[in-house]
């Protein structure tokens, strides 16, 4: 959908830019969505599911809510690259790889609640 | 009024870029995929295009190819705003025809300064000094 908008002012947008607590909440929520995406993939590996998950992670790490969260961005990027390799090679993810990914997500969720050195 | 077209499928980024630009007086047009973006560029003839790379239907590389091969559109500066951050991506993006590259996540405090540094002086709407 395309549209022409006049100047807007929205509390939600300002929160997305300025409110650290709001950002933390959204980051945690999106990590949970990614975690759920990985569970779906584990039960039903196919190209469509892995593509959706890659897009989800790509959008997550590029979102304005992630500005200043460099360590989280780096881990998300590593995860995206790893999944992209599986997608490109159409190679299923081994059970031990799923376990590693899930551990990574748990670490990211913990880290999302901790303001790292780069967090403004 | 200076017209800026933002082509972006990530709603968070689209919302923030649209907000930052429109709040500063720019006329902002948005599209959520490359195909709609190209159509809107032809219709509105913006002064600047901000374009994501990874998008449905037409990706950013396909958009820049169409824009730079269109005699009416090719003068318009086009900025890639992307979460791609692999080695060589910047060079690949610039060599594809983009005039400028910005990484995601965008820094709200620097976004406008960077965008205005690409616009010709007469089209900038804020009074900030551009080095």
gemmi code that builds the backbone of each chain (N, CA, C; Angstrom):
import gemmi

chains = {
    "A": [
        ("UNK", (0.846, -1.187, 0.000), (0.000, 0.000, 0.000), (0.889, 1.246, 0.000)),
        ("UNK", (0.609, 2.167, -0.875), (1.347, 3.417, -0.898), (0.446, 4.528, -0.364)),
        ("UNK", (1.068, 5.530, 0.184), (0.255, 6.592, 0.767), (1.062, 7.881, 0.870)),
        ("UNK", (0.370, 8.980, 0.969), (1.010, 10.268, 1.207), (0.569, 10.714, 2.589)),
        ("UNK", (1.521, 10.997, 3.453), (1.162, 11.350, 4.826), (1.564, 12.766, 5.173)),
        ("UNK", (0.732, 13.456, 5.913), (1.148, 14.741, 6.483), (2.060, 14.472, 7.666)),
        ("UNK", (2.716, 15.490, 8.220), (3.527, 15.253, 9.411), (2.702, 14.555, 10.498)),
        ("UNK", (3.316, 13.609, 11.158), (2.579, 12.855, 12.169), (3.247, 13.021, 13.523)),
        ("UNK", (2.496, 12.795, 14.548), (3.058, 12.811, 15.891), (2.382, 11.689, 16.657)),
        ("UNK", (3.164, 10.737, 17.081), (2.564, 9.584, 17.737), (3.409, 9.179, 18.927)),
        ("UNK", (2.744, 8.889, 20.022), (3.462, 8.434, 21.205), (4.242, 7.166, 20.926)),
        ("UNK", (3.657, 6.268, 20.119), (4.328, 5.004, 19.830), (5.644, 5.225, 19.101)),
        ("UNK", (5.647, 6.166, 18.149), (6.868, 6.435, 17.384), (7.926, 7.033, 18.305)),
        ("UNK", (7.508, 7.976, 19.128), (8.469, 8.581, 20.050), (9.030, 7.535, 21.012)),
        ("UNK", (8.171, 6.610, 21.441), (8.643, 5.530, 22.324), (9.675, 4.680, 21.596)),
        ("UNK", (9.405, 4.403, 20.326), (10.318, 3.567, 19.555), (11.686, 4.232, 19.429)),
        ("UNK", (11.689, 5.565, 19.450), (12.943, 6.298, 19.304), (13.611, 6.532, 20.655)),
        ("UNK", (12.828, 6.839, 21.673), (13.418, 7.391, 22.892), (13.264, 6.567, 24.170)),
        ("UNK", (12.277, 5.694, 24.235), (11.949, 5.054, 25.510), (12.664, 3.708, 25.651)),
        ("UNK", (13.699, 3.670, 26.481), (14.507, 2.456, 26.621), (13.702, 1.279, 27.170)),
        ("UNK", (12.829, 1.538, 28.123), (12.040, 0.447, 28.694), (11.102, -0.152, 27.652)),
        ("UNK", (10.507, 0.712, 26.849), (9.624, 0.243, 25.776), (10.422, -0.621, 24.789)),
        ("UNK", (11.615, -0.126, 24.442), (12.452, -0.866, 23.487), (12.809, -2.246, 24.032)),
        ("UNK", (13.167, -2.300, 25.314), (13.511, -3.593, 25.925), (12.349, -4.571, 25.841)),
        ("UNK", (11.168, -4.060, 26.112), (9.975, -4.914, 26.073), (9.763, -5.466, 24.666)),
        ("UNK", (9.890, -4.589, 23.674), (9.658, -5.016, 22.294), (10.753, -5.987, 21.835)),
        ("UNK", (11.994, -5.702, 22.216), (13.104, -6.598, 21.839), (12.851, -7.997, 22.414)),
        ("UNK", (12.468, -8.054, 23.673), (12.218, -9.358, 24.317), (11.071, -10.092, 23.616)),
        ("UNK", (10.034, -9.333, 23.290), (8.875, -9.930, 22.617), (9.280, -10.494, 21.251)),
        ("UNK", (10.094, -9.750, 20.531), (10.491, -10.228, 19.193), (11.441, -11.417, 19.277)),
        ("UNK", (12.272, -11.441, 20.315), (13.125, -12.620, 20.504), (12.276, -13.858, 20.796)),
        ("UNK", (11.191, -13.662, 21.513), (10.270, -14.775, 21.773), (9.635, -15.239, 20.460)),
        ("UNK", (9.290, -14.300, 19.597), (8.721, -14.668, 18.292), (9.745, -15.459, 17.463)),
        ("UNK", (11.013, -15.032, 17.532), (12.067, -15.750, 16.806), (12.232, -17.158, 17.392)),
        ("UNK", (12.200, -17.236, 18.715), (12.300, -18.535, 19.393), (11.169, -19.455, 18.938)),
        ("UNK", (9.976, -18.910, 18.849), (8.832, -19.710, 18.386), (9.012, -20.127, 16.928)),
        ("UNK", (9.586, -19.231, 16.132), (9.864, -19.549, 14.723), (10.836, -20.711, 14.603)),
        ("UNK", (11.810, -20.752, 15.501), (12.790, -21.849, 15.491), (12.121, -23.165, 15.888)),
        ("UNK", (11.193, -23.095, 16.843), (10.464, -24.311, 17.250), (9.630, -24.853, 16.082)),
        ("UNK", (9.011, -23.930, 15.347), (8.211, -24.349, 14.184), (9.123, -25.026, 13.153)),
        ("UNK", (10.281, -24.413, 12.953), (11.225, -24.948, 11.965), (11.719, -26.335, 12.382)),
        ("UNK", (11.909, -26.508, 13.678), (12.396, -27.803, 14.179), (11.372, -28.904, 13.903)),
        ("UNK", (10.108, -28.537, 14.031), (9.053, -29.532, 13.800), (8.677, -29.667, 12.331)),
        ("UNK", (8.968, -28.634, 11.569), (8.568, -28.657, 10.158), (9.574, -27.861, 9.332)),
        ("UNK", (10.707, -28.504, 9.031), (11.729, -27.802, 8.259), (11.295, -27.743, 6.803)),
        ("UNK", (11.125, -26.553, 6.302), (10.978, -26.395, 4.848), (11.483, -25.011, 4.461)),
        ("UNK", (11.611, -24.794, 3.167), (12.223, -23.562, 2.673), (11.395, -22.339, 3.037)),
        ("UNK", (10.066, -22.519, 3.059), (9.207, -21.377, 3.360), (9.364, -20.950, 4.826)),
        ("UNK", (9.400, -21.955, 5.717), (9.541, -21.637, 7.143), (10.893, -21.016, 7.462)),
        ("UNK", (11.954, -21.539, 6.826), (13.281, -20.977, 7.128), (13.406, -19.577, 6.519)),
        ("UNK", (12.772, -19.364, 5.370), (12.795, -18.036, 4.745), (12.081, -17.009, 5.633)),
        ("UNK", (10.944, -17.427, 6.196), (10.200, -16.524, 7.091), (11.036, -16.172, 8.320)),
        ("UNK", (11.722, -17.178, 8.844), (12.534, -16.949, 10.043), (13.716, -16.014, 9.737)),
        ("UNK", (14.333, -16.205, 8.584), (15.456, -15.339, 8.189), (14.975, -13.886, 8.068)),
        ("UNK", (13.814, -13.705, 7.439), (13.259, -12.352, 7.293), (12.956, -11.745, 8.660)),
        ("UNK", (12.416, -12.575, 9.559), (12.084, -12.106, 10.912), (13.346, -11.617, 11.631)),
        ("UNK", (14.429, -12.387, 11.531), (15.675, -12.017, 12.204), (16.295, -10.789, 11.535)),
        ("UNK", (16.234, -10.750, 10.210), (16.778, -9.609, 9.458), (16.064, -8.314, 9.866)),
        ("UNK", (14.746, -8.368, 9.940), (13.976, -7.184, 10.329), (14.226, -6.805, 11.783)),
        ("UNK", (14.387, -7.819, 12.619), (14.648, -7.581, 14.037), (15.955, -6.805, 14.218)),
        ("UNK", (17.019, -7.283, 13.579), (18.319, -6.636, 13.818), (18.425, -5.267, 13.130)),
        ("UNK", (17.554, -5.011, 12.170), (17.595, -3.716, 11.488), (16.600, -2.709, 12.024)),
        ("UNK", (15.814, -3.115, 13.019), (14.780, -2.212, 13.536), (15.391, -1.058, 14.332)),
        ("UNK", (14.746, 0.101, 14.299), (15.241, 1.246, 15.082), (15.321, 0.950, 16.579)),
        ("UNK", (14.514, 0.009, 17.069), (14.564, -0.314, 18.503), (15.901, -0.942, 18.883)),
        ("UNK", (16.659, -1.389, 17.889), (17.941, -2.052, 18.155), (19.116, -1.086, 18.130)),
        ("UNK", (18.852, 0.184, 17.853), (19.970, 1.124, 17.795), (20.683, 1.168, 19.143)),
        ("UNK", (22.004, 0.984, 19.111), (22.793, 0.984, 20.333), (22.956, -0.381, 20.973)),
        ("UNK", (22.228, -1.393, 20.476), (22.333, -2.738, 21.058), (23.253, -3.590, 20.175)),
        ("UNK", (24.502, -3.169, 20.086), (25.414, -3.775, 19.119), (25.694, -5.254, 19.341)),
        ("UNK", (25.825, -5.657, 20.607), (26.147, -7.069, 20.836), (24.974, -7.964, 20.426)),
        ("UNK", (23.755, -7.515, 20.687), (22.581, -8.283, 20.250), (22.501, -8.345, 18.730)),
        ("UNK", (22.804, -7.228, 18.095), (22.770, -7.177, 16.630), (23.760, -8.180, 16.046)),
        ("UNK", (24.945, -8.243, 16.649), (25.977, -9.154, 16.127), (25.551, -10.615, 16.239)),
        ("UNK", (24.964, -10.978, 17.363), (24.522, -12.370, 17.527), (23.391, -12.679, 16.540)),
        ("UNK", (22.458, -11.743, 16.407), (21.352, -11.943, 15.474), (21.881, -12.085, 14.041)),
        ("UNK", (22.909, -11.313, 13.732), (23.491, -11.383, 12.385), (24.144, -12.747, 12.144)),
        ("UNK", (24.853, -13.252, 13.163), (25.469, -14.584, 13.037), (24.398, -15.650, 12.809)),
        ("UNK", (23.313, -15.514, 13.536), (22.213, -16.470, 13.397), (21.603, -16.391, 11.993)),
        ("UNK", (21.421, -15.177, 11.516), (20.856, -14.984, 10.185), (21.764, -15.603, 9.118)),
        ("UNK", (23.053, -15.360, 9.243), (24.005, -15.901, 8.260), (23.974, -17.430, 8.274)),
        ("UNK", (23.935, -17.990, 9.481), (23.916, -19.452, 9.616), (22.657, -20.043, 8.958)),
        ("UNK", (21.510, -19.450, 9.245), (20.255, -19.951, 8.665), (20.226, -19.760, 7.155)),
        ("UNK", (20.820, -18.655, 6.698), (20.848, -18.374, 5.254), (21.663, -19.445, 4.521)),
        ("UNK", (22.723, -19.917, 5.174), (23.530, -20.967, 4.553), (22.706, -22.246, 4.388)),
        ("UNK", (21.928, -22.566, 5.414), (21.052, -23.738, 5.306), (20.034, -23.538, 4.189)),
        ("UNK", (19.472, -22.334, 4.124), (18.468, -22.045, 3.097), (19.086, -22.174, 1.696)),
        ("UNK", (20.247, -21.544, 1.510), (20.883, -21.549, 0.185), (21.240, -22.963, -0.264)),
        ("UNK", (21.656, -23.786, 0.701), (22.065, -25.155, 0.359), (20.918, -26.153, 0.513)),
        ("UNK", (19.748, -25.651, 0.905), (18.589, -26.509, 1.159), (18.977, -27.684, 2.062)),
        ("UNK", (19.724, -27.325, 3.105), (20.274, -28.359, 3.996), (19.558, -28.299, 5.355)),
        ("UNK", (18.877, -29.356, 5.742), (18.173, -29.348, 7.032), (19.114, -29.050, 8.192)),
        ("UNK", (18.545, -28.524, 9.251), (19.331, -28.194, 10.449), (19.383, -29.429, 11.354)),
        ("UNK", (20.570, -29.789, 11.760), (20.737, -30.976, 12.614), (20.195, -30.699, 14.014)),
        ("UNK", (19.745, -31.758, 14.734), (19.177, -31.560, 16.088), (20.119, -30.805, 17.021)),
        ("UNK", (21.425, -31.106, 16.971), (22.341, -30.406, 17.884), (22.475, -28.928, 17.515)),
        ("UNK", (22.284, -28.628, 16.234), (22.324, -27.217, 15.821), (21.110, -26.462, 16.372)),
        ("UNK", (19.957, -27.127, 16.370), (18.771, -26.502, 16.958), (19.013, -26.187, 18.426)),
        ("UNK", (19.631, -27.140, 19.124), (19.899, -26.930, 20.556), (20.803, -25.719, 20.759)),
        ("UNK", (21.819, -25.603, 19.897), (22.740, -24.466, 20.003), (22.005, -23.148, 19.735)),
        ("UNK", (21.134, -23.173, 18.727), (20.381, -21.955, 18.379), (19.473, -21.560, 19.544)),
        ("UNK", (18.835, -22.551, 20.129), (17.924, -22.234, 21.241), (18.685, -21.668, 22.441)),
        ("UNK", (19.880, -22.196, 22.682), (20.716, -21.645, 23.766), (21.065, -20.179, 23.468)),
        ("UNK", (21.363, -19.947, 22.184), (21.716, -18.590, 21.751), (20.553, -17.617, 21.979)),
        ("UNK", (19.363, -18.083, 21.665), (18.174, -17.230, 21.844), (17.960, -16.929, 23.336)),
        ("UNK", (18.168, -17.947, 24.176), (18.002, -17.725, 25.626), (19.015, -16.683, 26.114)),
        ("UNK", (20.252, -16.796, 25.625), (21.276, -15.810, 25.988), (20.894, -14.410, 25.512)),
        ("UNK", (20.358, -14.352, 24.293), (19.952, -13.051, 23.750), (18.813, -12.455, 24.574)),
        ("UNK", (17.892, -13.304, 24.998), (16.772, -12.802, 25.803), (17.286, -12.256, 27.137)),
        ("UNK", (18.244, -12.970, 27.720), (18.823, -12.487, 28.978), (19.540, -11.155, 28.745)),
        ("UNK", (20.301, -11.125, 27.650), (21.066, -9.922, 27.328), (20.152, -8.747, 27.000)),
        ("UNK", (18.999, -9.057, 26.431), (18.075, -7.977, 26.046), (17.588, -7.210, 27.275)),
        ("UNK", (17.661, -7.864, 28.426), (17.213, -7.206, 29.662), (18.368, -6.532, 30.389)),
        ("UNK", (19.558, -6.635, 29.783), (20.746, -6.023, 30.383), (21.254, -4.935, 29.464)),
        ("UNK", (21.390, -3.760, 29.983), (21.886, -2.659, 29.161), (23.383, -2.856, 28.960)),
        ("UNK", (23.787, -3.119, 27.696), (25.210, -3.344, 27.465), (25.940, -2.012, 27.322)),
        ("UNK", (27.240, -2.097, 27.173), (28.067, -0.890, 27.168), (27.685, 0.060, 26.047)),
        ("UNK", (27.199, -0.504, 24.950), (26.882, 0.348, 23.801), (25.458, 0.882, 23.869)),
        ("UNK", (24.712, 0.419, 24.885), (23.318, 0.815, 24.956), (23.196, 2.245, 25.458)),
        ("UNK", (22.442, 3.069, 24.709), (22.295, 4.472, 25.080), (21.065, 4.675, 25.953)),
    ],
    "B": [
        ("UNK", (7.789, 22.041, -2.198), (8.296, 21.280, -1.046), (9.147, 20.102, -1.528)),
        ("UNK", (10.195, 19.842, -0.803), (11.083, 18.736, -1.172), (10.386, 17.393, -0.947)),
        ("UNK", (10.436, 16.559, -1.985), (9.715, 15.281, -1.915), (10.705, 14.125, -1.745)),
        ("UNK", (10.409, 13.279, -0.784), (11.269, 12.117, -0.540), (10.420, 10.851, -0.566)),
        ("UNK", (10.878, 9.896, -1.343), (10.196, 8.604, -1.427), (10.961, 7.586, -0.584)),
        ("UNK", (10.261, 6.929, 0.319), (10.877, 5.878, 1.144), (10.281, 4.534, 0.725)),
        ("UNK", (11.149, 3.621, 0.284), (10.699, 2.276, -0.109), (11.265, 1.302, 0.916)),
        ("UNK", (10.402, 0.735, 1.706), (10.851, -0.070, 2.867), (9.727, -1.004, 3.306)),
        ("UNK", (10.049, -2.284, 3.469), (8.995, -3.229, 3.877), (8.963, -3.455, 5.392)),
        ("UNK", (9.977, -2.969, 6.095), (10.012, -3.137, 7.556), (9.233, -1.979, 8.185)),
        ("UNK", (8.102, -2.297, 8.799), (7.199, -1.230, 9.254), (7.834, -0.342, 10.327)),
        ("UNK", (8.697, -0.913, 11.176), (9.362, -0.089, 12.209), (10.176, 1.022, 11.550)),
        ("UNK", (10.985, 0.611, 10.581), (11.856, 1.587, 9.925), (11.068, 2.582, 9.091)),
        ("UNK", (10.053, 2.073, 8.394), (9.227, 2.961, 7.577), (8.576, 4.028, 8.457)),
        ("UNK", (8.049, 3.590, 9.583), (7.368, 4.517, 10.496), (8.328, 5.582, 11.009)),
        ("UNK", (9.508, 5.155, 11.438), (10.461, 6.121, 12.021), (11.007, 7.075, 10.956)),
        ("UNK", (11.367, 6.546, 9.788), (11.906, 7.429, 8.734), (10.841, 8.424, 8.276)),
        ("UNK", (9.632, 7.921, 8.105), (8.524, 8.797, 7.685), (8.303, 9.891, 8.734)),
        ("UNK", (8.346, 9.493, 9.997), (8.145, 10.457, 11.085), (9.245, 11.516, 11.092)),
        ("UNK", (10.509, 11.068, 11.031), (11.630, 12.017, 11.120), (11.631, 12.995, 9.943)),
        ("UNK", (11.299, 12.495, 8.768), (11.306, 13.362, 7.577), (10.105, 14.304, 7.561)),
        ("UNK", (8.929, 13.758, 7.817), (7.730, 14.596, 7.725), (7.703, 15.629, 8.857)),
        ("UNK", (8.209, 15.223, 10.018), (8.250, 16.148, 11.155), (9.140, 17.358, 10.848)),
        ("UNK", (10.090, 17.149, 9.946), (10.983, 18.244, 9.577), (10.566, 18.927, 8.276)),
        ("UNK", (9.370, 18.683, 7.853), (8.806, 19.454, 6.756), (8.882, 18.817, 5.375)),
        ("UNK", (9.444, 17.640, 5.278), (9.539, 16.995, 3.964), (8.209, 16.354, 3.594)),
        ("UNK", (7.951, 16.334, 2.301), (6.781, 15.644, 1.791), (7.199, 14.194, 1.547)),
        ("UNK", (6.623, 13.296, 2.305), (7.098, 11.903, 2.283), (6.090, 10.995, 1.599)),
        ("UNK", (6.593, 10.183, 0.685), (5.792, 9.171, 0.017), (6.370, 7.818, 0.422)),
        ("UNK", (5.510, 6.844, 0.632), (6.038, 5.553, 1.073), (5.505, 4.412, 0.218)),
        ("UNK", (6.337, 3.390, 0.113), (5.923, 2.159, -0.563), (6.561, 0.989, 0.173)),
        ("UNK", (5.848, -0.123, 0.220), (6.330, -1.255, 1.025), (6.949, -2.369, 0.174)),
        ("UNK", (7.064, -2.143, -1.112), (7.841, -3.081, -1.936), (8.408, -2.320, -3.132)),
        ("UNK", (9.368, -2.951, -3.796), (10.074, -2.272, -4.877), (9.192, -1.913, -6.063)),
        ("UNK", (8.261, -2.771, -6.373), (7.402, -2.513, -7.528), (6.538, -1.269, -7.302)),
        ("UNK", (5.933, -1.203, -6.126), (5.112, -0.025, -5.800), (5.999, 1.222, -5.705)),
        ("UNK", (7.214, 1.034, -5.222), (8.143, 2.159, -5.111), (8.499, 2.747, -6.464)),
        ("UNK", (8.790, 1.896, -7.430), (9.129, 2.380, -8.771), (7.931, 3.112, -9.383)),
        ("UNK", (6.750, 2.532, -9.211), (5.536, 3.172, -9.755), (5.330, 4.549, -9.130)),
        ("UNK", (5.559, 4.642, -7.832), (5.371, 5.921, -7.138), (6.451, 6.932, -7.543)),
        ("UNK", (7.648, 6.452, -7.771), (8.731, 7.341, -8.228), (8.365, 7.958, -9.579)),
        ("UNK", (7.829, 7.149, -10.476), (7.443, 7.654, -11.802), (6.301, 8.669, -11.693)),
        ("UNK", (5.420, 8.432, -10.751), (4.255, 9.319, -10.592), (4.632, 10.630, -9.912)),
        ("UNK", (5.447, 10.556, -8.873), (5.698, 11.734, -8.038), (7.009, 12.451, -8.344)),
        ("UNK", (7.923, 11.799, -9.041), (9.233, 12.389, -9.351), (9.859, 13.032, -8.098)),
        ("UNK", (10.201, 12.208, -7.094), (10.748, 12.760, -5.841), (12.138, 13.367, -6.047)),
        ("UNK", (12.559, 14.145, -5.062), (13.907, 14.728, -5.096), (14.948, 13.743, -4.571)),
        ("UNK", (14.501, 12.762, -3.826), (15.413, 11.764, -3.248), (14.627, 10.473, -3.015)),
        ("UNK", (15.310, 9.351, -3.225), (14.689, 8.051, -2.920), (15.533, 7.356, -1.856)),
        ("UNK", (14.865, 6.883, -0.820), (15.515, 6.066, 0.216), (14.972, 4.649, 0.033)),
        ("UNK", (15.868, 3.691, -0.112), (15.398, 2.362, -0.520), (16.072, 1.248, 0.286)),
        ("UNK", (15.274, 0.356, 0.809), (15.776, -0.854, 1.463), (16.343, -1.789, 0.375)),
        ("UNK", (17.123, -2.768, 0.788), (17.658, -3.729, -0.185), (16.807, -4.995, -0.227)),
        ("UNK", (16.607, -5.598, 0.941), (15.877, -6.865, 0.985), (14.390, -6.584, 1.096)),
        ("UNK", (13.696, -6.723, -0.059), (12.261, -6.423, -0.096), (11.560, -7.420, -1.006)),
        ("UNK", (10.242, -7.576, -0.813), (9.514, -8.474, -1.705), (9.278, -7.860, -3.088)),
        ("UNK", (8.971, -8.715, -4.030), (8.597, -8.410, -5.428), (9.788, -7.865, -6.217)),
        ("UNK", (10.212, -6.638, -5.935), (11.465, -6.131, -6.518), (12.364, -5.751, -5.350)),
        ("UNK", (13.587, -6.284, -5.322), (14.487, -5.885, -4.232), (15.191, -4.570, -4.586)),
        ("UNK", (15.997, -4.073, -3.659), (16.635, -2.780, -3.852), (17.553, -2.732, -5.076)),
        ("UNK", (18.239, -3.834, -5.350), (19.135, -3.863, -6.514), (18.329, -3.743, -7.816)),
        ("UNK", (17.167, -4.374, -7.842), (16.320, -4.282, -9.039), (15.726, -2.878, -9.164)),
        ("UNK", (15.396, -2.277, -8.040), (14.844, -0.911, -8.060), (15.882, 0.066, -8.607)),
        ("UNK", (17.111, -0.008, -8.099), (18.124, 0.961, -8.538), (18.456, 0.772, -10.025)),
        ("UNK", (18.398, -0.465, -10.478), (18.661, -0.721, -11.900), (17.597, -0.041, -12.773)),
        ("UNK", (16.337, -0.173, -12.356), (15.246, 0.452, -13.118), (15.380, 1.978, -13.073)),
        ("UNK", (15.641, 2.498, -11.886), (15.732, 3.959, -11.720), (16.878, 4.526, -12.558)),
        ("UNK", (18.023, 3.898, -12.491), (19.192, 4.450, -13.181), (19.141, 4.217, -14.703)),
        ("UNK", (18.251, 3.346, -15.160), (18.089, 3.136, -16.606), (16.900, 3.902, -17.170)),
        ("UNK", (16.206, 4.640, -16.321), (15.051, 5.414, -16.766), (15.500, 6.862, -16.959)),
        ("UNK", (15.348, 7.370, -18.148), (15.886, 8.702, -18.449), (15.271, 9.801, -17.571)),
        ("UNK", (14.019, 9.602, -17.147), (13.374, 10.624, -16.312), (13.772, 10.498, -14.844)),
        ("UNK", (14.057, 9.280, -14.405), (14.329, 9.049, -12.978), (15.816, 9.077, -12.625)),
        ("UNK", (16.675, 8.881, -13.612), (18.081, 8.597, -13.301), (18.811, 9.737, -12.591)),
        ("UNK", (18.283, 10.950, -12.653), (18.929, 12.078, -11.965), (18.658, 12.055, -10.458)),
        ("UNK", (17.671, 11.287, -10.034), (17.268, 11.303, -8.616), (18.281, 10.515, -7.778)),
        ("UNK", (18.862, 11.156, -6.750), (19.767, 10.397, -5.872), (18.999, 9.280, -5.166)),
        ("UNK", (19.632, 8.136, -5.036), (18.966, 7.010, -4.375), (19.891, 6.446, -3.293)),
        ("UNK", (19.348, 6.384, -2.092), (20.116, 5.981, -0.913), (19.699, 4.585, -0.465)),
        ("UNK", (20.656, 3.700, -0.302), (20.348, 2.376, 0.245), (20.370, 2.456, 1.768)),
        ("UNK", (19.303, 1.984, 2.392), (19.277, 1.880, 3.857), (19.052, 0.407, 4.151)),
        ("UNK", (20.061, -0.221, 4.692), (19.985, -1.676, 4.762), (20.659, -2.271, 5.984)),
        ("UNK", (20.119, -3.400, 6.397), (20.724, -4.150, 7.508), (21.779, -5.116, 6.991)),
        ("UNK", (22.037, -5.120, 5.683), (23.151, -5.917, 5.155), (24.429, -5.373, 5.792)),
        ("UNK", (25.256, -6.217, 6.277), (26.488, -5.704, 6.868), (27.606, -6.714, 6.700)),
        ("UNK", (27.564, -7.439, 5.598), (28.618, -8.415, 5.349), (29.793, -7.704, 4.656)),
        ("UNK", (30.944, -8.335, 4.736), (32.118, -7.769, 4.081), (31.825, -7.625, 2.587)),
        ("UNK", (32.073, -6.442, 2.068), (31.883, -6.212, 0.637), (30.492, -5.730, 0.258)),
        ("UNK", (29.558, -5.752, 1.208), (28.188, -5.330, 0.874), (28.126, -3.858, 0.474)),
        ("UNK", (28.853, -3.029, 1.214), (28.829, -1.601, 0.918), (29.287, -1.341, -0.529)),
        ("UNK", (30.395, -1.971, -0.893), (30.936, -1.795, -2.242), (29.949, -2.321, -3.289)),
        ("UNK", (29.350, -3.462, -2.982), (28.380, -4.063, -3.912), (27.181, -3.131, -4.122)),
        ("UNK", (26.740, -2.533, -3.033), (25.573, -1.639, -3.086), (25.904, -0.370, -3.880)),
        ("UNK", (27.058, 0.220, -3.608), (27.435, 1.446, -4.324), (27.702, 1.167, -5.800)),
        ("UNK", (28.314, 0.036, -6.087), (28.614, -0.271, -7.497), (27.342, -0.611, -8.276)),
        ("UNK", (26.255, -0.961, -7.553), (24.988, -1.249, -8.235), (24.309, 0.031, -8.724)),
        ("UNK", (24.770, 1.190, -8.241), (24.189, 2.445, -8.708), (23.637, 3.330, -7.607)),
        ("UNK", (23.610, 2.813, -6.385), (23.149, 3.667, -5.285), (24.143, 4.811, -5.080)),
        ("UNK", (23.623, 5.983, -4.734), (24.493, 7.144, -4.522), (25.064, 7.188, -3.114)),
        ("UNK", (24.399, 6.477, -2.196), (24.822, 6.556, -0.797), (24.353, 5.299, -0.080)),
        ("UNK", (25.011, 5.005, 1.031), (24.697, 3.792, 1.797), (24.536, 4.155, 3.263)),
        ("UNK", (23.449, 3.710, 3.876), (23.268, 3.891, 5.321), (22.937, 2.540, 5.935)),
        ("UNK", (23.602, 2.236, 7.041), (23.350, 0.966, 7.710), (22.170, 1.056, 8.663)),
        ("UNK", (21.553, -0.076, 8.913), (20.505, -0.186, 9.930), (21.096, -0.894, 11.141)),
        ("UNK", (20.591, -0.632, 12.320), (19.463, 0.256, 12.593), (19.859, 1.723, 12.438)),
        ("UNK", (18.918, 2.506, 11.953), (19.219, 3.918, 11.765), (19.367, 4.602, 13.119)),
        ("UNK", (20.220, 5.606, 13.142), (20.380, 6.443, 14.322), (19.452, 7.644, 14.152)),
        ("UNK", (18.378, 7.696, 14.930), (17.408, 8.785, 14.725), (18.031, 10.173, 14.811)),
        ("UNK", (19.091, 10.301, 15.629), (19.691, 11.628, 15.802), (20.544, 12.033, 14.596)),
        ("UNK", (21.019, 11.063, 13.849), (21.901, 11.380, 12.717), (21.239, 11.179, 11.359)),
        ("UNK", (20.096, 10.522, 11.362), (19.454, 10.168, 10.099), (19.213, 11.389, 9.205)),
        ("UNK", (18.624, 12.423, 9.783), (18.277, 13.593, 8.982), (19.531, 14.310, 8.477)),
        ("UNK", (20.534, 14.398, 9.336), (21.783, 15.062, 8.932), (22.378, 14.338, 7.723)),
        ("UNK", (22.364, 13.021, 7.799), (22.949, 12.234, 6.721), (22.133, 12.379, 5.428)),
        ("UNK", (20.820, 12.338, 5.570), (19.963, 12.492, 4.386), (20.156, 13.876, 3.774)),
        ("UNK", (20.224, 14.900, 4.618), (20.362, 16.259, 4.079), (21.742, 16.492, 3.461)),
        ("UNK", (22.725, 15.715, 3.878), (24.052, 15.875, 3.266), (24.035, 15.396, 1.812)),
        ("UNK", (23.029, 14.610, 1.456), (22.921, 14.099, 0.089), (22.079, 15.029, -0.772)),
        ("UNK", (21.157, 15.731, -0.145), (20.277, 16.642, -0.893), (21.036, 17.905, -1.313)),
        ("UNK", (20.748, 18.442, -2.485), (21.297, 19.745, -2.836), (20.865, 20.788, -1.802)),
        ("UNK", (21.719, 21.777, -1.534), (21.469, 22.750, -0.461), (20.092, 23.398, -0.563)),
        ("UNK", (19.656, 23.701, -1.784), (18.382, 24.418, -1.939), (17.166, 23.549, -1.583)),
        ("UNK", (17.368, 22.251, -1.453), (16.253, 21.352, -1.123), (16.221, 20.958, 0.347)),
        ("UNK", (17.243, 21.366, 1.109), (17.278, 21.028, 2.534), (16.313, 21.928, 3.294)),
        ("UNK", (15.580, 21.340, 4.218), (14.562, 22.116, 4.921), (14.956, 22.503, 6.338)),
        ("UNK", (15.994, 21.889, 6.867), (16.432, 22.312, 8.208), (17.634, 23.237, 8.031)),
        ("UNK", (17.965, 23.895, 9.100), (19.028, 24.902, 9.016), (20.369, 24.359, 9.493)),
        ("UNK", (20.432, 23.037, 9.695), (21.668, 22.512, 10.254), (22.818, 22.624, 9.239)),
        ("UNK", (23.988, 22.790, 9.800), (25.180, 22.961, 8.969), (25.617, 21.596, 8.451)),
        ("UNK", (25.828, 21.493, 7.169), (26.310, 20.253, 6.569), (27.748, 20.472, 6.132)),
        ("UNK", (28.642, 19.690, 6.695), (30.051, 19.821, 6.300), (30.293, 19.089, 4.990)),
    ],
}
model = gemmi.Model(1)
for chain_id, residues in chains.items():
    chain = gemmi.Chain(chain_id)
    for i, (resn, *xyz) in enumerate(residues, 1):
        res = gemmi.Residue()
        res.name, res.seqid = resn, gemmi.SeqId(i, " ")
        for name, pos in zip(("N", "CA", "C"), xyz):
            atom = gemmi.Atom()
            atom.name, atom.element = name, gemmi.Element(name[0])
            atom.pos, atom.b_iso = gemmi.Position(*pos), 0.0
            res.add_atom(atom)
        chain.add_residue(res)
    model.add_chain(chain)
structure = gemmi.Structure()
structure.add_model(model)
structure.setup_entities()
